[in-house]
């Protein structure tokens, strides 16, 4: 959602003053390379980013709240290739997107999970098989997708991080504004009125995005930090709740709200939201 750096900074400073940790910085992914920029006027507020598993070298992105229910297939330099609209879906507050493989097929899951004021009575996940771009079309309409509408057992809350556990294709959501992030791991079940319960609590909070690679390594970020959790052969939620993180060197972007592993796991991409007239939506790649 649109918000000022002052609000975000105040939130994070407040959190860090209550929970003081000795963050160790690792030598991994020390190169922060600007790969491109989102310049197409339709991409006004990039809130989510996912790697394409069916279209080599491309990425999926989407806008934040208030936009049409659409996704953008983009090159790593930021060039828009294809706009995909989910016919019949709604974008109340899309905050994150993830891609994964199940039974030999590639899927996309979009999370309409944003709730800044914690007042929404229902959140929705949209899941569908990933489209394959023919290299020519500029638009595509998808009407075959499944949706899951749910609420939290602990009450309404804001979330911007959506991931899929590669071991069992469970959905993983992290809350954003709790003093310590709540972790939810659950099965995707098409339908309405599901209630999900927290799996556990993390030591840190304020997350705006996250992703899990095929090896099970987890990367999550807030506005000022990127954290790496190495796979321990356990579920994503167990690693986040009980594991130790490594802090990745990071020069903060203007409201960076997206992160995704590259398909070969050699690094990861980020993109920032556009907040002001003079801000830019740059795509960065972090590598060694």
MARFI-791309 format. One line per 3 residues: number of its first residue (from 1); their letters; for each residue x, y negated, z of N, C-alpha, C, CB. Coordinates in steps of 0.2 Angstrom, whole numbers. Atoms other than C-alpha are relative to their C-alpha. Glycine has a CB too. Layout:
<sites>
NUM	a	X/Y/Z/X/Y/Z/X/Y/Z/X/Y/Z ~ ...;
</sites>
This chain:
<sites>
1	xxx	4/6/0/0/0/0/4/-6/0/-5/0/6 ~ -3/6/0/5/-18/-2/1/-2/7/-4/-5/-4 ~ -2/2/-7/14/-24/14/6/-4/-1/1/6/4;
4	xxx	-5/5/0/27/-37/18/6/4/4/-1/-6/4 ~ -6/-3/-3/45/-32/23/0/-2/7/6/-3/-3 ~ 0/2/-7/42/-41/39/-3/5/4/-3/-7/1;
7	xxx	4/-5/-3/29/-29/44/4/7/1/-7/1/-3 ~ -3/-6/0/39/-14/39/6/0/5/3/2/-7 ~ -6/1/-4/55/-21/48/-2/0/7/4/-6/-2;
10	xxx	3/0/-7/45/-24/64/-1/7/2/-6/-5/1 ~ 2/-7/-2/38/-7/64/6/4/1/-4/4/-6 ~ -6/-4/0/55/1/61/5/-2/6/4/0/-6;
13	xxx	-4/3/-6/64/-10/74/-3/2/6/1/-7/-1 ~ 4/-2/-6/51/-6/87/1/7/1/-7/-1/-1 ~ -1/-7/-1/53/12/84/7/2/2/-1/4/-7;
16	xxx	-7/-1/-2/72/12/85/2/-2/6/4/-3/-6 ~ -2/3/-7/72/2/101/-3/5/5/-3/-7/1 ~ 3/-5/-5/61/16/109/4/6/0/-7/1/-2;
19	xxx	-4/-6/1/70/31/102/7/-1/-4/-5/5/-5 ~ -7/1/3/89/29/100/3/6/-1/4/-4/6 ~ -4/-6/3/98/42/90/6/-2/-2/-5/4/-5;
22	xxx	-7/1/3/116/44/85/-1/3/-7/5/4/5 ~ 1/-3/7/113/45/67/7/1/-3/-4/-6/-5 ~ -6/-1/4/128/53/58/-1/-1/-7/3/7/2;
25	xxx	0/1/8/132/48/40/4/5/-3/2/-7/-1 ~ -4/-5/4/137/61/28/3/-3/-6/-5/6/-2 ~ -3/2/6/148/60/13/-3/2/-6/7/2/0;
28	xxx	4/-2/5/135/68/2/-3/-6/-4/-5/6/2 ~ 5/5/4/126/58/-12/2/-7/1/-7/1/2 ~ -2/6/-1/137/43/-10/0/-5/-5/7/0/2;
31	xxx	0/4/5/135/36/-27/-8/-2/-2/3/3/-7 ~ 7/2/1/119/26/-29/0/-4/-7/-3/-5/5 ~ 0/3/7/117/23/-48/-6/-2/-3/3/6/-5;
34	xxx	7/2/3/104/12/-56/0/3/-7/1/-8/-1 ~ 1/-4/6/97/23/-70/-4/-4/-5/-3/6/1 ~ 5/4/5/83/11/-77/-4/-4/4/-4/5/-4;
37	xxx	4/5/-3/69/0/-73/-7/2/-3/2/-7/-1 ~ 7/-1/3/50/2/-75/-2/-7/-2/-5/3/6 ~ 2/7/3/45/-12/-87/-7/0/-3/5/-2/-5;
40	xxx	6/0/3/29/-6/-94/-5/-4/5/-3/7/-2 ~ 4/4/-5/15/-18/-87/-5/4/3/-4/-5/-4 ~ 5/-5/-3/4/-3/-83/3/3/7/-2/5/-4;
43	xxx	-3/-2/-6/16/2/-70/2/-5/5/7/5/-1 ~ -1/7/-4/14/-12/-57/2/2/7/-6/-3/0 ~ -2/-1/-7/17/-3/-40/1/7/1/-6/-3/5;
46	xxx	-2/-7/0/26/13/-41/0/3/7/6/2/-3 ~ 1/-2/-7/21/23/-25/2/7/1/-7/-1/2 ~ -2/-7/0/25/41/-30/5/2/-5/-6/4/1;
49	xxx	-4/-2/6/38/50/-40/1/8/1/7/-3/1 ~ -1/-8/0/40/69/-45/4/2/-6/-7/3/0 ~ -3/-2/5/51/78/-56/-4/5/-5/7/4/2;
52	xxx	3/-4/5/44/86/-72/3/7/-1/-1/-3/-7 ~ -3/-7/1/46/105/-73/-2/3/-7/-3/4/6 ~ 2/-3/7/38/107/-90/2/-5/-6/-8/0/0;
55	xxx	-3/4/5/46/92/-99/7/-2/2/-5/-7/0 ~ -7/1/-2/65/92/-98/2/-7/1/4/4/-5 ~ -3/6/-1/73/77/-91/-5/-6/2/4/-2/-6;
58	xxx	5/5/-1/57/67/-87/-3/0/7/-6/1/-5 ~ 2/1/-7/49/61/-71/-8/-2/0/4/-5/4 ~ 7/3/-1/31/58/-65/-1/-5/5/-5/6/2;
61	xxx	1/5/-5/26/42/-57/-8/-2/0/4/-6/-2 ~ 7/2/-1/9/34/-51/0/-7/4/-4/5/3 ~ 1/6/-3/3/17/-45/-3/1/7/-4/-5/-4;
64	xxx	3/0/-7/-3/13/-27/-7/-1/-1/3/-5/4 ~ 7/0/0/-21/10/-22/-3/-5/-5/-2/-2/7 ~ 4/5/4/-34/1/-33/1/2/-8/2/-6/1;
67	xxx	-1/-1/8/-27/8/-50/-5/6/-2/7/2/-1 ~ 4/-6/3/-36/21/-61/4/6/2/0/-1/-8 ~ -3/-6/-2/-33/39/-57/5/3/-6/-5/5/2;
70	xxx	-4/-2/6/-18/41/-69/7/1/3/0/-6/-5 ~ -7/-2/-1/0/47/-69/4/-3/-6/1/7/1 ~ -4/2/6/14/41/-80/6/5/0/3/-7/2;
73	xxx	-6/-4/2/27/52/-88/5/-4/-3/-2/6/-5 ~ -5/5/2/43/42/-89/7/4/-1/1/-5/5 ~ -7/-3/0/61/45/-94/4/-3/6/3/-3/-7;
76	xxx	-4/2/-5/75/43/-82/2/-8/0/6/4/1 ~ -1/7/1/78/26/-89/-6/-5/1/3/-2/-7 ~ 6/4/-2/60/20/-85/-4/-1/-6/2/-6/3;
79	xxx	4/1/6/53/21/-102/-7/5/0/4/2/-7 ~ 7/-3/-1/34/26/-102/-1/4/-6/-5/-5/1 ~ 1/-5/6/31/42/-113/-7/1/-1/4/6/1;
82	xxx	7/-2/0/13/47/-108/-3/-2/6/0/8/-1 ~ 4/2/-6/-1/41/-97/-5/5/0/-3/-7/-1 ~ 5/-5/-1/-12/55/-90/-5/-2/5/4/6/2;
85	xxx	6/2/-4/-29/51/-83/-4/6/3/-5/-5/-4 ~ 4/-5/-3/-38/63/-71/-7/-2/0/2/2/7 ~ 7/2/1/-56/62/-77/-4/2/6/-3/3/-7;
88	xxx	5/-1/-6/-68/61/-62/4/0/7/-2/7/-1 ~ -4/1/-6/-54/58/-49/-1/-7/2/7/3/-1 ~ 0/7/-3/-52/43/-38/7/-2/3/-6/-1/5;
91	xxx	-6/2/-3/-37/33/-33/-2/-5/5/5/-3/-5 ~ 1/4/-6/-42/26/-16/6/-3/2/-4/3/5 ~ -7/2/-2/-24/25/-10/5/6/-1/0/-2/8;
94	xxx	-5/-5/1/-13/37/-19/7/-2/2/1/1/-8 ~ -7/1/-3/4/38/-10/5/4/-2/-1/0/7 ~ -6/-4/2/14/52/-16/-2/6/-5/3/4/6;
97	xxx	1/-5/5/15/66/-29/6/5/0/0/-3/-7 ~ -6/-5/0/25/82/-30/-2/5/-5/0/4/7 ~ 1/-5/5/28/96/-43/3/6/3/4/-2/-6;
100	xxx	-3/-6/-3/31/114/-39/-2/6/-5/-3/2/7 ~ 1/-6/4/30/132/-47/-3/5/4/6/2/-3 ~ 4/-6/-3/18/146/-43/-2/5/-5/-6/-3/4;
103	xxx	1/-5/4/17/162/-51/2/-1/-7/-8/2/0 ~ -3/2/7/27/156/-66/-3/-6/-3/-1/6/-4 ~ 3/6/3/16/141/-69/2/-6/4/-7/0/0;
106	xxx	-2/6/-4/21/123/-65/-6/-4/1/4/-4/-5 ~ 6/4/-3/9/112/-55/2/-7/2/-4/4/5 ~ 0/7/-3/6/94/-50/-5/-1/6/-1/-6/-5;
109	xxx	4/1/-6/-1/89/-33/0/-8/1/1/4/6 ~ 0/7/-2/-6/71/-30/-4/-1/7/-4/-4/-6 ~ 3/2/-6/-10/64/-13/-3/-6/1/5/1/6;
112	xxx	4/6/-1/-24/52/-10/0/-1/8/-7/-1/-3 ~ -1/-1/-7/-18/51/8/2/-7/4/5/5/2 ~ -2/7/-4/-14/32/12/-6/-2/4/2/-5/-5;
115	xxx	5/3/-4/-24/24/26/3/-4/5/-4/6/4 ~ -4/5/-4/-15/9/33/-3/-1/7/1/-6/-4 ~ 3/2/-6/-28/5/46/-3/6/3/-6/-5/-2;
118	xxx	3/-6/-3/-33/23/50/-7/0/1/4/1/7 ~ 7/1/-1/-51/21/46/-3/5/-5/-2/-7/-2 ~ 3/-4/5/-54/33/31/-3/6/3/5/2/-5;
121	xxx	3/-6/-2/-66/47/34/2/6/-4/-8/-1/0 ~ -2/-6/4/-59/58/21/6/-1/-5/-6/2/-5 ~ -5/0/4/-43/61/12/0/5/-6/7/1/4;
124	xxx	0/-4/6/-40/70/-5/6/2/-3/-5/-2/-5 ~ -6/-2/4/-27/81/-14/-3/2/-6/3/6/4 ~ 1/-2/6/-28/84/-32/5/4/-3/-1/-6/-5;
127	xxx	-5/-5/2/-20/99/-40/-2/2/-7/1/6/5 ~ 1/-2/6/-18/104/-58/6/2/-4/-3/-6/-5 ~ -5/-2/3/-7/113/-70/4/-6/-4/-2/6/-5;
130	xxx	-4/6/3/7/101/-77/-1/0/-7/7/1/2 ~ 1/0/8/3/95/-95/7/0/-3/-3/-7/-1 ~ -6/0/4/16/97/-108/-1/-5/-6/2/7/-3;
133	xxx	0/5/5/20/82/-119/2/2/-6/4/-6/3 ~ -2/-3/7/20/85/-137/5/-5/-4/-7/0/-5 ~ -5/4/3/32/71/-140/-3/-6/-4/5/4/-4;
136	xxx	3/5/4/20/60/-149/-6/-4/3/-3/3/-7 ~ 6/3/-4/4/56/-139/2/-5/5/-5/6/3 ~ -1/5/-5/3/41/-128/-4/1/6/0/-7/-3;
139	xxx	5/-1/-5/-12/46/-118/-3/7/0/-6/-5/-1 ~ 3/-7/0/-20/62/-112/-5/0/6/6/5/2 ~ 6/0/-5/-36/65/-102/0/8/3/-6/-2/-2;
142	xxx	1/-7/-3/-36/80/-89/-6/0/4/6/1/4 ~ 7/-1/-4/-53/86/-83/0/7/3/-6/0/-5 ~ -1/-6/-4/-47/103/-76/5/-1/5/2/6/-5;
145	xxx	-4/1/-6/-41/100/-59/-4/3/6/3/-7/1 ~ 4/-2/-6/-45/106/-41/2/-5/5/3/7/2 ~ -1/5/-6/-47/95/-26/-2/3/6/-5/-7/-2;
148	xxx	1/-2/-6/-46/97/-8/-1/-6/5/5/4/3 ~ 2/6/-4/-55/84/4/1/3/7/-7/-3/-1 ~ -2/-2/-7/-49/85/22/0/-6/5/6/4/0;
151	xxx	-1/5/-6/-48/75/39/5/4/4/-6/-2/4 ~ -5/-2/-5/-35/77/53/-4/1/7/6/-5/1 ~ 3/-2/-6/-40/86/69/2/-6/5/3/7/2;
154	xxx	-2/5/-4/-30/72/78/-3/-7/-1/7/-1/0 ~ 3/6/2/-40/58/70/3/-3/-6/0/-5/6 ~ -2/4/6/-38/46/56/7/-2/1/-4/-5/-3;
157	xxx	-6/3/-1/-20/41/52/3/-1/-7/5/5/4 ~ -3/1/6/-9/35/38/6/5/-2/3/-8/0 ~ -6/-5/2/3/46/28/2/-2/-7/-3/7/0;
160	xxx	-3/1/7/14/43/12/4/5/-2/3/-7/1 ~ -5/-5/1/24/59/12/-4/6/-2/5/1/5 ~ 3/-6/2/18/74/2/5/5/-3/-6/-1/-5;
163	xxx	-5/-5/2/28/90/-1/-3/7/-1/6/0/5 ~ 2/-7/1/26/108/-6/6/5/2/-2/2/-7 ~ -6/-5/-2/36/122/3/1/5/-5/-3/4/7;
166	xxx	-1/-4/6/44/132/-11/-1/8/2/7/-1/-3 ~ 1/-7/-2/43/148/-1/-7/3/0/3/1/8 ~ 7/-2/0/24/149/0/-5/-4/-3/-2/2/7;
169	xxx	5/5/3/17/134/-9/-4/-3/5/-4/3/-6 ~ 4/4/-5/10/127/7/1/-8/-1/2/2/8 ~ 0/8/0/6/108/7/3/-2/7/-7/-3/-1;
172	xxx	-3/3/-6/16/98/19/-1/-8/0/8/1/1 ~ 1/7/-1/11/80/25/3/-2/6/-8/-1/-1 ~ -3/3/-6/20/69/37/-3/-7/1/8/-2/-1;
175	xxx	3/6/-2/11/55/46/6/-6/0/-3/0/7 ~ -5/6/0/19/37/45/0/-4/6/-2/-4/-6 ~ 0/5/-5/14/26/59/0/2/7/-6/-4/-1;
178	xxx	0/-2/-7/14/37/74/7/-1/3/-2/8/0 ~ -6/1/-3/28/34/86/5/6/-1/0/0/8 ~ -4/-6/3/35/52/81/-5/3/-5/2/5/6;
181	xxx	4/-2/5/29/58/65/-3/7/1/4/1/-7 ~ 3/-6/-1/16/72/65/1/4/-7/-8/-1/1 ~ -1/-5/6/19/87/53/-6/4/-1/7/4/1;
184	xxx	6/-5/2/5/96/44/3/4/-5/-6/-4/-2 ~ -1/-5/5/8/112/35/-6/4/-1/7/4/1 ~ 6/-4/1/-7/121/27/-1/2/-7/-6/-5/2;
187	xxx	2/-2/7/-14/130/12/-4/-5/-3/-3/7/1 ~ 5/4/4/-22/121/-2/-6/4/-1/3/-2/-7 ~ 6/-4/1/-40/126/-2/-5/-5/-4/-3/2/7;
190	xxx	4/4/3/-51/118/-15/-7/0/3/-2/3/-8 ~ 6/1/-3/-67/111/-8/0/-6/4/-2/6/4 ~ 1/6/-4/-73/98/5/0/2/7/-6/-3/-2;
193	xxx	1/0/-8/-73/95/24/4/5/3/-7/2/1 ~ -5/-4/-4/-58/104/29/3/-4/5/6/3/-5 ~ -3/4/-5/-50/99/45/7/4/1/-4/1/7;
196	xxx	-7/-3/-1/-31/102/47/3/-3/6/5/-3/-6 ~ -3/2/-6/-21/102/63/8/-1/-1/-2/6/5 ~ -8/1/0/-3/96/66/3/7/2/2/-5/5;
199	xxx	-4/-6/-2/10/110/66/5/-2/5/4/2/-7 ~ -5/2/-5/22/100/77/1/-8/-1/6/4/-1 ~ -2/7/-1/31/83/80/7/-1/-2/-2/-3/6;
202	xxx	-7/1/1/47/76/73/3/-5/5/1/-3/-7 ~ -4/5/-5/60/65/82/0/-7/-3/7/3/1 ~ 0/7/3/59/51/69/-7/-1/-4/6/0/-5;
205	xxx	6/2/2/45/42/60/1/-5/-6/-5/-2/5 ~ 0/6/5/40/29/47/1/2/-7/5/-5/2 ~ -2/-3/7/42/40/31/-5/-3/-5/0/7/0;
208	xxx	3/2/6/37/34/14/0/5/-5/3/-7/-2 ~ 0/-5/5/41/49/4/5/6/2/3/-3/-7 ~ -4/-6/-2/49/66/4/0/5/-6/-2/3/6;
211	xxx	0/-5/5/53/81/-7/4/6/2/3/-2/-7 ~ -3/-6/-1/59/99/-6/3/3/-6/-4/5/4 ~ -3/-3/6/71/107/-19/-1/8/0/7/-2/-1;
214	xxx	2/-7/0/70/125/-24/4/4/5/2/3/-7 ~ -4/-4/-5/84/130/-12/-3/-1/7/7/-3/0 ~ 3/1/-6/73/123/2/3/-6/4/1/6/5;
217	xxx	-2/6/-3/83/108/6/-5/-6/0/7/-3/-3 ~ 6/5/-1/72/93/12/4/-7/0/-4/1/6 ~ -2/7/0/75/75/8/-6/-5/2/4/-3/-6;
220	xxx	6/5/-1/64/61/16/3/-7/1/-4/3/7 ~ -2/7/0/65/42/17/-5/-4/4/2/-3/-6 ~ 4/6/-2/59/27/26/2/-6/-4/0/-1/8;
223	xxx	-2/6/4/62/9/20/7/-1/0/-4/-6/2 ~ -8/1/0/80/9/26/4/6/1/0/-4/7 ~ -4/-5/-1/86/26/28/-3/6/-4/0/2/7;
226	xxx	1/-6/3/87/43/19/3/6/4/3/0/-8 ~ -2/-5/-5/88/59/29/0/7/-4/-5/1/6 ~ 0/-6/3/93/76/23/0/6/5/7/1/-5;
229	xxx	1/-6/-4/88/93/31/2/6/-5/-7/1/3 ~ -2/-6/4/98/108/24/-5/6/2/7/1/2 ~ 4/-6/-1/88/124/22/3/5/5/-1/3/-7;
232	xxx	-2/-5/-5/89/136/36/-4/7/-1/-1/-3/7 ~ 4/-6/1/78/149/28/-7/0/3/4/6/2 ~ 6/0/-3/63/144/38/-5/-4/-4/1/-3/7;
235	xxx	5/4/3/47/135/34/2/-8/0/-7/0/3 ~ -2/7/0/48/116/29/-2/-3/7/-4/-3/-6 ~ 2/3/-6/38/111/45/5/2/6/-7/2/2;
238	xxx	-5/-2/-5/50/122/56/6/-4/0/1/7/0 ~ -6/4/1/65/113/49/0/-7/2/3/1/-7 ~ 1/7/-2/58/96/51/-1/-1/7/-6/-3/-4;
241	xxx	2/1/-8/52/99/69/6/2/4/-6/5/1 ~ -5/-3/-4/67/109/75/7/-1/-2/-1/7/1 ~ -7/0/3/82/106/63/3/-7/1/-1/1/-7;
244	xxx	-4/6/-1/95/93/63/1/-4/-7/7/1/3 ~ 0/4/7/96/79/49/7/-3/-1/-5/-5/-1 ~ -6/4/2/111/71/40/-3/-6/-3/4/4/-5;
247	xxx	2/6/3/109/53/36/4/-2/-6/1/-6/5 ~ -3/1/6/113/49/18/2/-8/-1/-4/2/-6 ~ -1/7/2/122/32/13/-5/-3/-4/7/-1/-2;
250	xxx	5/3/4/109/21/6/-1/-8/1/-7/3/3 ~ 2/7/0/107/3/1/-7/-1/-2/5/-3/-6 ~ 7/0/0/89/-1/4/-2/-4/-7/-3/-3/6;
253	xxx	3/4/5/78/-6/-11/-5/-4/2/-3/6/-5 ~ 6/4/-2/64/-18/-11/-6/4/1/-2/-6/-6 ~ 6/-4/-2/51/-8/-2/0/7/-4/-7/-3/-2;
256	xxx	0/-6/3/57/9/-8/-4/5/3/8/3/0 ~ 5/-4/-2/43/21/-7/0/7/-3/-7/-3/-1 ~ 0/-6/4/48/36/-18/6/3/0/-3/-1/-7;
259	xxx	-7/-4/0/61/50/-18/-2/7/-3/3/0/7 ~ 2/-6/3/62/66/-28/7/3/-2/-4/0/-6 ~ -6/-3/3/76/79/-31/0/1/-7/0/7/4;
262	xxx	-1/-2/7/83/82/-48/-1/7/-1/7/-2/-3 ~ 2/-7/0/78/99/-55/6/4/1/-3/1/-7 ~ -6/-4/-1/96/105/-54/3/-1/7/5/-1/-5;
265	xxx	-2/1/-7/97/99/-36/7/-3/1/1/7/4 ~ -6/3/-1/113/89/-40/-1/-7/3/3/-1/-7 ~ 1/7/-3/105/73/-33/-7/-1/0/4/-5/-4;
268	xxx	7/1/-1/89/64/-31/-1/-7/-3/-2/0/7 ~ 2/6/2/80/49/-38/-5/-4/5/-4/1/-7 ~ 5/5/-4/71/34/-30/-2/-5/-5/4/-3/6;
271	xxx	3/6/3/60/20/-36/-3/-4/5/-4/2/-6 ~ 3/4/-5/54/5/-27/-6/-3/-3/5/-6/1 ~ 6/3/2/37/-3/-27/2/-8/-2/-5/0/6;
274	xxx	-1/7/2/35/-20/-35/-5/-4/5/-2/-2/-7 ~ 3/3/-5/30/-32/-21/-2/-8/-2/3/0/6 ~ 1/7/2/33/-50/-28/2/-1/-7/5/-4/5;
277	xxx	-1/1/7/35/-58/-44/7/1/-3/-2/-7/-2 ~ -7/0/2/54/-58/-44/3/7/2/4/-5/4 ~ -2/-6/-2/55/-40/-37/0/5/-6/-4/3/6;
280	xxx	-1/-4/6/61/-26/-49/-1/8/2/6/-1/-3 ~ 1/-7/-1/56/-7/-50/5/4/-3/-7/2/-2 ~ -6/-3/2/73/0/-52/-1/8/1/6/-3/2;
283	xxx	-1/-7/-1/76/19/-54/7/1/2/-3/4/-6 ~ -7/-2/-2/91/25/-44/1/7/0/2/-3/7 ~ -2/-7/0/100/41/-45/6/1/5/2/4/-6;
286	xxx	-5/-1/-5/110/47/-30/4/7/-1/-3/0/7 ~ -3/-6/1/124/59/-33/7/0/4/1/1/-8 ~ -7/0/-3/142/64/-27/5/-3/-4/2/7/2;
</sites>
